[in-house]
């Protein structure tokens, strides 16, 4: 009877402890299923936040903050994976390590198996993955004026079914018994009387992961990742140049065993039909007639932002002559109020035929 009472008490404690560890259901708060994709999570968050935003519903401030907190976890691949495996308590303890596993207390009781919430391998520092560099084609006009551009790209994402465990269920991921979850095996070698050497090597049973997977996710087939898509709002600043970079930290390919690298958008200028940029200066070709070259002219140029620049000459203009217009070039990135110059490169269009009267007129002009 006493044994039964103790057993029931332990079971009751376990149930209460599970509820404490489990905490709030972030999926229920956002309004999605546990296998929802990042796009579905984002859409659900926008829909619900619009309904309960404190600006329109002051009495729902606490509910809104709870929604924002839940979305902050589910929208982050690493945090979501930790939450799925260890619950809200796991987020506080950094993912199940460092003594944060409440089931450790019951591991001393024989005959009970409370597996599934195990410390992740070894506490080893995760390496950063490769950066993803993407050419961002931008028109000269957009570089002159500045623009917000939305760009989408394919990327590797954590499998939305298994959340990067590679298993059918989170409970199918168990601690490696060979290294006790450290990912490292230590061998003691006798060097001589009173001298020993400790040799460490990567665990050959789990490959240094510190955990074993006993089932295979049917969606990613155990690869832990899938092909997804991401989009970014990119602020193209006025005066940016070829090779300038816009960096989104930690937004490259996802992998459970590495930290995501950065997504780097690299500016590539799309050539303009007329304007050519050289540093802070602009070059523009202009063709005039022979008569205009001799008598002078007044012409206009429609600039990149559509304002009109007047170009005039009263003197003789030579073929290949370059006219300089101050302050009509390209804005400086660090100070857009400062601009380079506009250089107008003249080409004189000569007539294909000349009449006898025109020849006489030219002869008098040059005599």
C-alpha positions in Angstrom: 0.0 0.0 0.0 2.8 2.4 0.9 4.6 1.5 -2.3 1.5 2.3 -4.3 1.1 5.6 -2.5 4.7 6.6 -3.2 4.3 5.6 -6.9 1.1 7.6 -7.3 2.8 10.6 -5.6 5.7 10.4 -8.0 3.5 10.1 -11.0 1.4 13.1 -9.8 4.6 15.1 -9.4 5.7 14.1 -12.8 2.4 15.3 -14.4 2.6 18.6 -12.6 6.3 19.0 -13.6 5.5 18.3 -17.2 2.9 21.1 -17.2 5.4 23.5 -15.6 8.0 22.6 -18.2 5.5 22.7 -21.1 4.4 26.2 -20.1 2.2 28.1 -22.6 1.5 26.7 -26.0 3.0 29.1 -28.4 1.4 27.5 -31.4 -2.0 27.9 -29.9 -1.2 31.6 -29.0 -0.3 32.4 -32.6 -3.1 30.2 -34.0 -1.2 27.6 -36.1 -0.4 23.9 -36.0 2.9 22.5 -34.8 4.0 21.7 -38.4 3.1 25.2 -39.7 5.6 26.7 -42.2 7.4 30.0 -41.5 5.1 31.7 -44.1 2.0 30.3 -42.4 3.3 31.5 -39.0 4.0 35.0 -40.3 0.6 35.2 -41.9 -1.2 34.1 -38.8 0.7 36.5 -36.6 -0.1 39.5 -38.9 -3.8 38.5 -38.9 -4.1 38.1 -35.2 -1.9 41.1 -34.3 -4.1 43.4 -36.4 -7.2 42.2 -34.4 -5.7 42.7 -30.9 -3.2 45.5 -31.4 -3.2 47.8 -28.3 -3.7 50.9 -30.5 -7.2 49.8 -31.2 -7.7 47.5 -28.2 -6.0 48.9 -25.1 -7.5 46.2 -22.9 -5.7 43.5 -25.0 -2.2 44.8 -24.3 -1.1 41.7 -22.3 -2.6 39.4 -24.9 -0.7 41.2 -27.6 2.6 41.0 -25.8 2.0 37.3 -25.3 1.4 37.0 -29.0 4.6 38.9 -29.9 6.6 36.8 -27.5 5.3 33.5 -29.0 5.9 34.8 -32.6 9.4 35.8 -31.7 10.1 32.2 -30.7 8.3 30.4 -33.6 9.7 32.8 -36.2 13.3 32.0 -35.1 14.4 28.5 -36.4 16.8 27.8 -33.5 14.4 29.0 -30.8 11.6 27.1 -32.3 13.6 23.9 -32.4 14.5 24.3 -28.7 10.9 25.1 -27.8 9.7 22.0 -29.6 12.1 19.7 -27.8 12.3 21.3 -24.4 9.3 23.6 -24.1 9.3 27.1 -22.6 11.7 26.1 -19.8 14.2 24.9 -22.4 14.4 28.4 -23.8 15.2 29.8 -20.4 18.0 27.3 -19.9 19.5 27.7 -23.4 18.1 24.5 -24.9 18.0 21.7 -22.3 21.6 22.0 -21.1 23.2 23.2 -17.9 21.0 21.3 -15.4 17.8 22.7 -16.8 16.3 19.2 -17.4 13.6 18.7 -14.7 13.5 14.9 -15.6 17.0 14.4 -14.2 15.6 14.3 -10.7 13.5 11.2 -11.6 16.3 9.4 -13.4 17.4 8.0 -10.0 14.2 6.1 -9.6 14.5 2.6 -11.1 11.9 1.2 -13.4 10.9 4.6 -14.9 11.9 5.9 -18.3 11.4 9.6 -18.8 13.5 10.0 -21.9 13.1 12.5 -24.7 14.3 15.6 -23.0 18.0 15.2 -23.1 20.9 17.6 -23.0 22.2 18.5 -26.4 25.6 17.2 -27.3 28.6 18.3 -25.4 28.0 22.0 -25.1 30.3 22.4 -28.0 30.4 25.8 -29.6 28.6 25.7 -32.9 30.4 26.8 -36.0 29.0 29.5 -38.3 27.8 28.3 -41.8 28.8 29.9 -45.1 27.6 33.3 -46.1 25.2 33.6 -49.0 26.2 36.3 -51.4 23.6 37.4 -53.9 24.0 40.0 -56.7 21.4 42.7 -56.4 20.7 44.4 -59.7 19.8 48.0 -59.2 19.1 50.7 -61.8 21.2 53.8 -61.9 18.0 55.8 -61.2 17.3 53.9 -58.0 20.9 54.4 -56.9 20.5 58.1 -57.6 17.2 58.4 -55.7 17.4 55.6 -53.2 14.8 52.9 -53.0 13.3 50.1 -50.8 13.5 46.8 -52.8 12.0 43.5 -51.7 14.1 40.5 -52.8 13.3 36.8 -52.4 15.7 33.9 -52.7 15.9 30.2 -52.2 17.6 28.9 -49.1 18.0 25.8 -47.0 15.6 25.8 -44.0 15.1 23.6 -41.0 12.5 20.9 -41.8 9.2 22.2 -40.6 8.0 18.7 -39.7 10.7 17.5 -37.4 12.2 20.9 -36.6 15.7 19.7 -37.4 15.8 16.5 -35.3 15.6 14.2 -38.3 13.2 12.1 -36.3 9.4 11.4 -36.5 9.0 12.6 -32.9 11.1 14.7 -30.6 11.1 11.8 -28.1 12.9 9.6 -30.6 16.0 11.7 -30.0 17.9 10.3 -27.1 21.2 11.0 -25.3 24.2 9.0 -26.6 25.2 6.5 -23.9 28.7 6.2 -25.2 29.7 9.8 -24.4 26.8 10.7 -22.1 25.7 13.5 -24.4 29.1 15.3 -24.5 30.0 14.2 -28.0 33.5 13.4 -26.7 35.0 10.2 -25.4 37.9 10.4 -23.0 40.5 7.6 -22.8 43.0 7.4 -19.8 46.4 6.1 -20.9 49.1 5.1 -18.4 52.3 6.9 -19.2 54.4 5.5 -16.3 54.3 5.1 -12.5 52.0 7.9 -11.2 51.5 9.5 -14.7 48.4 9.2 -16.8 47.3 11.0 -20.0 43.7 11.8 -20.8 43.1 11.5 -24.6 39.9 13.0 -26.0 38.3 12.0 -29.3 35.0 12.5 -31.1 32.5 9.9 -30.0 32.4 7.2 -32.6 28.8 6.2 -31.6 27.1 9.5 -32.3 29.7 11.3 -34.4 30.1 14.0 -31.8 26.5 15.0 -31.8 25.8 13.8 -28.3 22.5 12.2 -29.2 21.1 9.4 -31.2 18.0 9.3 -33.5 15.9 6.2 -33.4 13.4 7.1 -36.2 13.4 9.0 -39.5 11.3 12.0 -40.4 9.1 11.1 -43.3 9.2 14.7 -44.7 13.0 15.3 -44.9 14.0 11.6 -44.7 16.3 12.3 -41.8 18.2 15.1 -43.6 16.8 17.7 -41.0 16.5 20.4 -43.7 14.4 21.3 -46.7 14.4 23.9 -49.5 12.5 27.0 -48.6 12.3 30.7 -49.5 13.1 33.9 -47.7 12.5 37.5 -48.6 14.1 40.8 -47.4 13.2 44.5 -47.6 16.5 46.1 -48.7 17.2 49.7 -48.3 19.2 50.9 -51.2 20.8 54.2 -50.1 21.4 57.1 -52.4 24.9 57.1 -53.8 25.6 53.4 -53.3 28.1 51.9 -55.8 28.9 48.6 -57.4 30.2 46.2 -54.8 28.5 47.9 -51.9 26.9 45.3 -49.5 23.7 45.1 -47.5 24.1 42.4 -44.9 21.4 40.4 -43.1 23.1 38.6 -40.3 22.2 35.0 -39.6 19.8 34.7 -42.5 21.6 32.3 -44.8 21.1 28.5 -45.0 19.9 26.8 -41.9 21.3 23.7 -40.4 20.7 22.2 -36.9 24.4 21.7 -36.4 25.7 25.1 -37.4 24.8 28.8 -36.9 23.4 30.3 -40.1 25.8 32.5 -42.0 24.8 36.0 -43.3 22.9 36.9 -46.4 24.9 39.5 -48.3 23.3 41.5 -51.1 26.0 43.0 -53.4 25.0 45.9 -55.6 25.3 45.5 -59.3 24.4 48.5 -61.4 22.2 48.0 -64.4 23.6 50.1 -67.3 21.6 53.2 -68.3 20.8 54.0 -71.9 22.4 57.5 -71.7 24.1 58.2 -68.4 27.3 56.6 -67.4 28.5 56.8 -63.8 32.2 57.2 -62.9 32.6 57.6 -59.2 30.6 60.7 -58.1 30.4 62.0 -61.7 28.0 61.4 -64.5 28.8 61.3 -68.2 26.2 62.0 -70.9 26.6 61.9 -74.7 25.1 64.7 -76.7 25.0 65.0 -80.5 24.8 68.4 -82.2 24.7 69.5 -85.8 27.5 71.2 -87.6 25.5 74.4 -87.6 25.1 74.2 -83.9 28.7 73.5 -83.4 29.6 76.7 -85.3 26.8 79.0 -84.2 26.1 77.8 -80.6 23.1 76.0 -79.2 20.8 75.5 -76.3 19.7 72.0 -75.4 18.2 70.2 -72.4 18.9 66.9 -70.6 16.2 65.0 -68.6 18.1 63.9 -65.5 17.7 60.6 -63.6 15.1 62.2 -61.3 13.3 63.9 -64.3 14.5 67.4 -63.5 15.7 69.3 -66.6 19.3 70.4 -67.0 20.0 73.1 -69.6 23.2 72.9 -71.7 24.1 76.0 -73.8 27.0 77.2 -75.9 27.5 80.5 -77.8 31.0 79.8 -78.9 32.3 77.2 -81.4 32.1 73.7 -80.1 34.6 71.1 -81.2 34.0 67.4 -81.8 34.8 65.5 -78.7 34.7 68.6 -76.5 33.5 67.9 -72.9 31.2 70.4 -71.2 31.2 70.4 -67.4 28.1 71.2 -65.4 28.9 71.6 -61.7 26.8 69.8 -59.1 24.7 67.7 -61.5 26.5 64.5 -60.9 25.9 61.6 -58.5 25.2 62.1 -54.8 27.7 61.0 -52.2 26.5 58.1 -50.1 27.8 59.6 -46.8 26.4 63.0 -47.7 23.7 62.9 -50.4 23.5 66.8 -50.5 27.0 66.7 -52.0 27.1 65.7 -55.7 29.7 65.3 -58.4 29.7 66.9 -61.8 27.9 66.1 -65.0 30.2 65.9 -68.1 28.5 66.3 -71.4 30.5 64.7 -74.2 29.9 66.4 -77.6 29.6 64.6 -80.9 29.2 66.8 -84.0 27.0 65.3 -86.7 28.5 66.2 -90.1 26.3 66.4 -93.2 26.6 63.5 -95.6 26.5 65.7 -98.7 27.4 69.4 -99.3 26.0 71.5 -102.2 28.1 73.9 -104.2 26.5 76.9 -102.5 27.3 75.4 -99.1 30.9 74.9 -100.2 31.2 78.5 -101.3 29.7 79.6 -98.0 32.3 77.5 -96.0 35.1 78.9 -98.1 34.1 82.4 -97.3 33.7 81.5 -93.6 37.2 80.1 -93.4 39.0 82.8 -95.5 
